[in-house]
Amino acid sequence: MSITVEDVKAALSKIVDPNTTKDYVSGKAVKNLKVDGGDISLDIELGYPAKSQFDKVRSSIIAGLKALPGAGNISVGVTSKIIPHTVQRGLKLMPNVKNIIAVASGKGGVGKSTTAVNLALALSAEGASVGLLDADIYGPSQPMMLGVSGRPETKDGKSMEPMENHGVQVSSIGFLIDPDEPMVWRGPMVTQALQQLLEQTNWRDLDYLIVDMPPGTGDIQLTLSQKVPVTGAVIVTTPQDIALLDARKGLKMFEKVGIPILGIVENMSTHICSNCGHAEEIFGAGGGAKMCKDFNVEFLGALPLTMAIREQADSGKPTVVADPDGPVAAIYKEIARKIAVQVSEKAKDMTSKFPSIVIKND
């Protein structure tokens, strides 16, 4: 008795992608399915970067299909394909950037920049093409965290090439000023600088551009939400009540301007003693999860307060590249995958499919 295509689809509909919690048929991930007698070949196309998950996905599908009576050779290819998704109404996507993700916090000091750089590196490690825009004009920290110095190159005198390290493209006002020079600028100059950094950097075919936002809900946040095509925002907080109070304001601001919240990251969740390993919740517990419940958004994950995270970021080799197989890097990678899955489930951006309408007066 030979196996039919419908038999294979029925079997695949019972195998669940652990990252999306959907089966591969309803998730529309099955491509190029061919059945020849008992031999089966197919490709699984994930909508999010997950290089570290490919073998696990392949093994689970082969195991599921081998259970079919009469199954012979089974060939499964696994790839990722990241596409552009919808942004705020009335805005067009930037050239060479598929999805822009804002990483924000209501207040400073919650580890937002450290989280942003590690998420960018985690997405890159999972196979995506990633850029990082340091939007904190007053306090740029990404050049130091990524271990990049010098001035960006310009080929035409009007735009600049992104700097790069650890496989991530980066643009920051920090490359254009002296490290000790304070930015004594008013709001309009700051927002103009942000737009120039964003639009005059020659980003090279990015799947994701992570924007490390300054803390607060002021001029830069409004400019980003009104003029920049953002796919979604991630809020970083600590479990402390004061941090949560401001994080709620940041979340409400994005809601008001029509930018979806992809989830909340709780940083400094527990302190791990470097001597004895004792864990203590010095900033409180459960605040991020409660906020997610209050606003019906996803809790992306919790990160410990450890000296290593700080030391690695200060040295220019953040945790994901300094200790790629360590437990903290695994948390960052899991959070990055959850963010990418959230983005992949948003509607596709169709603006590129519509022709431009030009009205001429004869």
C-alpha positions in Angstrom: 0.0 0.0 0.0 1.6 3.3 -1.2 1.5 6.5 0.9 -0.5 9.5 -0.6 0.2 13.2 -0.2 -3.0 13.4 1.9 -1.6 10.8 4.3 1.6 12.8 4.7 -0.3 16.1 5.3 -2.5 14.4 7.9 0.6 13.2 9.7 2.2 16.6 9.5 -0.9 18.2 10.9 -0.3 16.4 14.1 3.4 17.6 14.5 3.6 20.9 16.3 6.3 23.5 15.9 7.5 24.1 19.5 8.3 27.7 18.8 4.9 28.7 17.3 2.8 26.0 19.0 1.1 25.5 15.6 1.3 22.4 13.5 3.3 22.7 10.3 0.3 22.4 7.9 -1.9 25.1 9.5 1.3 27.2 9.9 1.8 26.9 6.1 5.4 25.8 6.6 5.2 22.8 4.3 6.8 23.3 0.8 7.7 21.1 -2.1 6.0 18.0 -0.8 6.7 14.9 -3.0 5.6 11.3 -2.4 7.0 8.4 -4.5 5.7 5.1 -3.2 6.9 5.1 0.4 9.6 7.7 -0.2 8.7 11.2 1.1 10.6 14.5 0.5 9.6 18.0 1.7 10.9 21.3 2.9 9.9 23.2 6.0 10.1 26.9 5.7 10.0 28.7 9.0 8.9 32.4 9.1 11.5 33.2 11.8 15.2 32.7 12.2 16.0 29.4 14.1 19.2 27.9 12.9 19.7 26.3 16.3 16.4 24.6 16.0 16.7 23.1 12.5 18.0 19.7 13.6 15.3 19.4 16.2 12.5 20.3 13.7 13.9 17.9 11.1 14.1 15.0 13.7 10.6 15.5 15.0 9.1 15.5 11.4 11.1 12.4 10.3 10.0 10.6 13.5 6.4 11.5 12.8 6.4 10.4 9.2 8.3 7.2 9.9 5.2 6.1 11.8 3.2 5.9 8.5 2.7 2.3 7.3 5.0 1.7 4.3 7.2 4.7 4.9 10.6 4.5 3.1 13.3 7.1 2.7 12.3 10.5 4.3 14.1 13.6 3.3 13.3 16.9 5.1 15.0 20.3 4.4 14.6 23.1 7.0 15.1 26.7 6.1 14.0 30.2 7.4 12.5 32.9 5.2 11.9 36.3 6.8 9.5 38.6 5.0 8.4 42.2 5.7 5.3 42.7 7.9 2.8 45.5 8.4 3.7 48.8 10.1 1.7 51.8 11.2 -1.0 52.9 8.8 0.2 55.5 6.2 3.9 54.6 6.5 6.0 52.8 3.8 8.8 50.3 4.6 12.4 51.5 4.5 14.5 50.2 1.6 16.7 47.2 2.5 15.0 46.8 6.0 12.2 44.2 6.3 11.2 44.7 9.9 12.0 47.4 12.5 11.8 46.4 16.2 11.9 49.1 18.9 13.4 48.1 22.3 12.2 50.5 24.8 11.8 51.2 28.5 9.9 53.8 30.5 13.0 54.7 32.5 16.8 54.4 32.4 18.9 51.9 34.3 16.9 48.8 33.6 19.4 47.3 31.2 17.6 48.1 28.0 20.7 48.7 25.8 22.3 45.5 27.1 19.1 43.6 26.3 18.9 45.3 22.8 22.4 44.3 21.8 22.1 40.8 23.0 18.8 40.3 21.2 20.4 41.7 18.0 23.3 39.2 18.4 20.9 36.4 19.2 18.8 37.0 16.0 22.0 37.1 14.0 23.2 33.8 15.6 19.9 32.2 14.6 20.7 33.1 10.9 19.1 36.5 10.4 20.6 39.6 8.8 20.5 42.1 11.6 21.2 45.8 12.2 21.3 47.8 15.4 20.4 51.5 15.5 21.5 53.3 18.7 18.7 55.9 19.0 19.9 57.2 22.4 21.4 60.4 21.0 22.2 61.8 24.5 23.8 58.6 25.8 25.0 56.3 23.0 26.4 53.1 24.4 26.2 50.6 21.5 29.7 51.4 20.0 31.3 50.4 23.4 29.0 47.4 23.8 29.7 46.1 20.3 33.4 46.9 20.6 33.3 49.2 17.5 35.3 52.5 17.2 36.3 54.9 14.4 34.3 56.9 11.9 31.8 55.5 9.4 32.8 55.5 5.7 30.9 57.6 3.2 31.0 56.8 -0.6 28.9 59.7 -1.9 29.3 62.4 0.8 25.6 62.2 1.6 25.1 58.8 3.2 27.3 56.5 5.4 28.1 52.8 5.6 27.1 51.0 8.8 29.9 49.9 11.1 29.9 46.2 11.8 31.1 43.7 14.4 30.1 40.2 15.5 28.0 40.0 12.3 25.7 42.9 13.2 25.5 46.2 11.3 25.4 49.2 13.6 24.8 53.0 13.4 25.2 55.4 16.3 25.8 59.1 16.9 28.6 57.8 19.1 30.6 57.2 15.9 30.3 60.8 14.9 31.2 62.6 18.1 34.0 62.6 20.7 33.3 60.1 23.5 33.5 62.8 26.1 31.4 65.3 24.2 27.9 66.0 25.7 25.0 66.3 23.3 23.7 69.8 24.4 20.8 69.7 21.9 17.2 70.6 22.0 14.4 68.1 21.0 14.1 69.1 17.3 17.8 68.7 16.7 17.8 65.3 18.4 14.8 64.0 16.3 16.5 65.2 13.1 19.7 63.4 14.1 17.7 60.2 14.7 16.0 60.4 11.3 19.4 61.1 9.6 21.0 58.1 11.3 18.2 55.9 10.3 17.6 57.0 6.7 21.2 58.0 5.7 22.8 54.7 6.8 23.1 52.3 3.9 21.7 49.3 5.7 22.5 46.1 3.7 19.4 43.8 3.3 18.3 43.6 6.9 15.7 41.0 8.1 15.5 43.0 11.4 16.7 46.4 12.5 16.7 46.6 16.3 16.3 50.2 17.5 17.8 50.8 21.0 15.5 53.6 22.2 16.3 56.2 24.8 14.3 55.9 28.0 11.1 57.9 28.4 8.2 58.9 26.2 9.4 62.2 24.7 10.4 63.6 21.3 12.4 60.7 20.0 9.7 58.2 20.9 7.1 60.3 19.1 9.2 60.8 16.0 9.9 57.1 15.8 6.2 56.2 16.2 5.0 58.8 13.7 7.6 58.8 11.0 9.5 55.4 11.2 7.8 52.2 10.0 8.0 50.1 13.1 6.8 46.4 13.1 6.6 46.1 16.8 8.0 47.1 20.2 9.6 45.2 23.1 9.4 46.7 26.6 12.3 46.1 29.0 11.6 46.4 32.7 12.8 45.2 36.1 10.5 43.6 38.6 10.7 46.8 40.8 7.5 48.7 41.2 9.1 52.1 40.1 10.4 50.6 36.9 7.1 48.9 36.2 5.2 52.2 36.7 7.3 53.8 33.9 7.3 50.7 31.7 3.4 50.8 31.7 3.6 54.4 30.4 5.9 53.3 27.6 3.6 50.5 26.7 0.6 52.7 26.6 2.4 55.2 24.4 3.1 52.6 21.7 -0.5 51.4 21.9 -1.7 55.0 21.3 0.4 55.4 18.2 -0.6 52.0 16.7 2.6 50.1 17.2 2.0 46.5 18.5 3.7 45.3 21.7 5.6 42.1 20.9 6.1 41.4 24.6 7.9 42.3 27.8 11.4 41.3 29.0 12.0 41.3 32.7 15.7 42.2 33.3 17.6 41.8 36.6 14.9 39.3 37.7 17.0 37.5 40.2 20.5 38.1 41.6 22.8 35.1 41.4 25.7 35.3 44.0 29.0 34.8 42.2 30.4 33.1 45.3 27.8 30.6 46.4 25.2 30.6 43.6 22.4 31.7 45.9 19.5 33.4 44.0 17.7 36.4 45.6 14.9 38.5 44.1 16.4 41.9 45.3 14.1 43.9 43.0 10.9 42.0 43.8 9.3 39.2 41.9 6.6 38.6 39.3 6.2 42.2 38.2 6.8 41.7 34.5 4.5 38.7 34.3 1.7 40.6 36.1 2.1 43.6 33.7 1.8 41.1 30.8 -1.4 39.8 32.3 -2.8 43.3 32.8 -2.1 44.4 29.2 -2.6 41.0 27.6 0.8 40.8 26.0 3.4 38.0 26.0 6.0 37.6 28.7 9.1 37.0 26.6 11.4 35.9 29.4 13.4 36.9 32.6 17.1 37.5 32.8 19.2 37.2 35.9 21.3 40.1 37.5 24.8 38.7 37.1 28.2 40.4 37.0 29.1 38.5 33.8 26.4 40.2 31.7 27.7 43.6 32.7 31.4 42.7 32.3 30.8 41.2 28.9 28.9 44.2 27.6 31.5 46.6 28.9 34.3 44.6 27.2 32.7 44.9 23.7 31.7 41.2 23.6 28.1 40.9 24.9 27.0 37.6 26.5 25.6 36.0 23.3 29.1 36.2 21.6 31.2 35.9 24.8 29.5 32.7 26.1 27.3 31.5 23.2 26.5 28.1 24.7 26.0 29.4 28.2 22.6 29.5 30.1 22.2 33.3 29.8 22.9 33.3 26.0 20.2 30.5 25.8 17.7 32.8 27.5 18.5 35.7 25.1 18.2 33.4 22.1 14.8 32.1 23.3 13.5 35.6 23.8 14.8 36.6 20.3 13.0 33.6 18.8 9.8 34.5 20.6 10.0 38.1 19.2 10.7 36.8 15.7 7.7 34.4 16.0 5.5 37.3 17.1 6.6 39.3 14.1 6.1 36.3 11.7 2.5 36.0 12.8 1.7 39.6 11.9 0.1 40.4 8.5 2.4 40.6 5.5 3.3 44.1 4.2 1.6 44.5 0.8 2.6 48.1 0.1 5.3 46.9 -2.4 2.7 45.1 -4.3 0.6 48.2 -5.0 1.5 50.4 -8.0 2.2 54.1 -7.4 -0.7 56.2 -8.7 0.5 59.4 -10.5 -2.1 62.0 -11.5 -1.0 64.2 -14.5 -2.6 67.4 -15.6 -2.8 67.4 -19.4 
